[in-house]
Amino acid sequence: MTSAASSSLRRLPLREAVNTLRTSTDNLVLSNDVRSVTLRFVAKNSEAGPRQFIRTHLPRLSYSNPNLSINVHRIPDPRAKHKNPNSPDKGAVWENGIMPKPEMKIDFDGTPSQTLPLSHLDGDKILAQLISVAGEERLKSLEGPSSLPNQGTI
């Protein structure tokens, strides 16, 4: 599925959206040792890459990995002008007054978690980085080359 097709997934009727997810040729299956994926970014007035990833790739990723825990943490932006007194951004404060960088934390079973910086990346590059770190190929590379059956010498 191309990025253009996945970006219009939200606009499709439910039946067509599910059919598109089922017939997708993209391999978004992560390895079995991935326990959770957490995205952390500033909700407004920041880089568009994490928001683009959530909008275009996260539905397919969660469909392909139904047992994977995916958490999205939108950090409130204290720079936003609030007209609504019930706004979640009202009273927001950043640590040391510095805007936090967007990041993705991948937790694994049995190995240390990895944090991927998402600064200056668009949605497609974020997906490529996630697949390179946590895709099924990772599991194969950790297991090492498969041993060939021992063939007798003549």
DAVEN-V839613 format. One record per helix or strand of 3 or more residues. SS is the DSSP state (a for helix, b for strand). FROM is the first residue (numbers start at 1). TO is the last residue. Records with the same first field share a line. If there is no record, write none. Layout:
BEGIN
SS = FROM-TO / FROM-TO
END
This chain:
BEGIN
a = 3-7 / 9-11 / 14-22 / 49-56 / 58-64 / 95-97 / 123-134 / 136-143
b = 34-42 / 69-75 / 103-108 / 114-117
END
